[in-house]
Structure formats: structure tokens, C-alpha cells
């Protein structure tokens, strides 16, 4: 099918495009932007006047809950949520049940996702068998089955020698190791940021030192091994300063931040609201300000949703017993745009964080298909959104089976109108008609 997206503001940071242009799609790929290719006759025209046309969004952390946690969500439900959010490329962590530590599990997940034709799923392989931190997985076989890197999700490796060997092996073959920096012992048992709020509420705290000590260890191991590391969900001002120094030193390290931590602090916990129970925990206003500035100056490379659908019953428990996590695929775009408006940044800077720069972290498999760009020849993964539309975050509006988000009842600006995957319209906002 040939599709013309007509009259929208095209923002493509990868190609430094920000202008009102037409987009032409043929055979599942971007045929041209601006002038129509010779002989192009559209089968369908999408009227994007007043709308913004961007590459399909790239989310660096989306738990799809399969295999093993289908009672929380399913691949079908979460990819549907991704389409509602304009997210066409998803990286899923390895903390499934069983963990993604065998090629067969990875191949099954990718096969199911490809059959649904609702986005491109890139699994992380488990760094150690069962995420137990003891025995390394067969990284070469997992890479051949489709893994784009290796990590432990939220499970730290307590044995530093095991982590050293893993990073040595990964560097030898050019693999990226994805790590969330948290010391296994300093973070054990905590449920909130260690500070005045946790003390007043009587909650066990997790100090910033749990993150910074882990970062010191990771950076020293990078110096020893040369391994490329992606830091998942930096959460503190001190962590940002260590990251900034490591990048100035030239260490091969990138980092992302959860969209929740860009906007919220530990004060938002209020009176034990379990919707704000997250990993890492929400930190202080100073930490949030540092994260926002790090996005603006490029110290942090990308924003992720940290999508983590949780069963309703698991959020109806007391704060310290509730399961951590928040749904976020459908909130990634409006919350990233909110950061840009409040930080005085152009929309193109926000879009870059969740397209071009995130795709670069995913690496060669995503870049080969043209993820994060609308360049001619790229696979036609496109998000078209209304920058002026306001919508209220209600359970009925959330396509994900997980309705758990601290932004429930909030009104957000920026709503997806169309999502295209490989040139097919995978989602269309209700009451929108094609020209």
C-alpha cells in the first residue's frame, strides 16, 4: 500500500528536519519526504494538518510480561498499548519467568511479536543463568537468536568477579551490557528514597549511595575491560555527576532515565500511595532537577517508559508490600513533551530522546531497519500526534492490562492520532477519518 501523510509538521532529529512537509510511504518504507517520487499515487491519504509527524518511538525498557507473567499482562495487550502510545520499537528486559537465558525462549518471544505485526521487539538476554549472578549465559547463542544486549534487569550481580568476567566476554565479542546501578546490599529491603519523607512515613530507605557505589564499581570494571555499558534508569544527582565525569573521561557508557523520575519526587508518595512505589525509588527535588538538566545537556542519552504492568491486587497492598512498577508505554510521549515545555527545550529535543538517541543505544539491529528516523529507505514506522490535544489518564483510556501509574487522573498534553508499523496503520485514534 502507498500512503501519503499530508501537511504535518515533520520532526526527524536524525536528519535535522523540522518543517511542514508531506511524507510518502511505499512497500512498507519511507519513499520520500517533501516532493512525491515520480509516479507516486497514494492508496490512502492521512490528513496531518495541525499534527506532528515523527519516527516511531523507541522505548528502552518495556516489560511485556511473557513468558510467565501472563496474569499481569500479555504480549497482545502490551503491544496494543505500545501502538496507542506511538511506540514501534521496544526493548524488553530479561526478567521473565523463566528468565530470557535460553535461545529458544528468545526465539519464541520474537516469533510471537512478529506475528502480531505491532511493533518491533528487541529482547535483552540474561547476563547470568536465571539472573542468579553465578553462571554466565551463552551470549553468542542468545545474540544469534535476537538479543541486542545482556543485563540483569533489577537483579544486581553480587559477585564482582562474575560481573568482571561477563564484561570481559561481552567486550571480546562487541556486546553491550545493560546494568541498573544499585548495590545489592545497600539497596536490600528498601522501598523508598532514604530521606525525610521515608523517615516520617516509617519506610525503609534506599540511599543514593546504593547507586553511586554501584556506579564506581561499574566504571572501574569498564576501565579494566573496555566493555560498552548502558546504564538503566539513573535516579540521583550524585549519579549524574559520576556519569558526567565518566563520559568526559571517554568511557564507553550511555544512560537512560525513567520518565517517572523526570517529573516526580519522593514527596509525591504522599500518604503511602502504592502507585508511587517504583524501582529505583523516587528521589528528592534536587535529584529530579539534576536529571532534567542532564537530559538537556546530553549527559543522559534517552528517556524510557520503564513500563511495568502490575496486577491490580498487587497495588492494593500497603506501600512497603505493594509490587513496584508503573505502566508507561502510553505516557512516554506526553510526559517527554511535558519535560521539554517545562525545560524550555524545543519539541525536536524531546523527540530525539525517544527516537534517534534511543535507537542508537539499541544498536545495529534497530538501526539497520531505520528505527528512530524518517530517512528515505527506512522502514516506515511512524507516529503522528496532536500536540494540542489534552487527555485524562483514566483506567478506561489505558490499553495496557496494567492500570498502575502515578499519573492516574492527570491531564496530559499530546495524543497519538496514528501509529504506522512498516507502512501499515496499526492504530488510529477514534473518530479520526482519513482524507
Helices and strands as residue ranges (DSSP letters): E 3-12, G 13-15, E 17-26, E 29-33, E 44-47, E 52-55, E 57-59, E 62-63, H 75-84, E 87-92, H 103-116, E 120-123, E 125-126, G 129-131, H 139-145, E 150-151, H 160-173, E 176-179, E 192-193, H 196-201, E 205-206, H 209-225, E 228-231, H 237-249, E 253-258, H 259-263, G 266-269, G 274-276, H 285-297, E 302-304, E 307-308, H 312-315, H 332-343, H 347-353, H 356-362, H 364-368, E 382-392, G 395-397, E 411-421, E 424-428
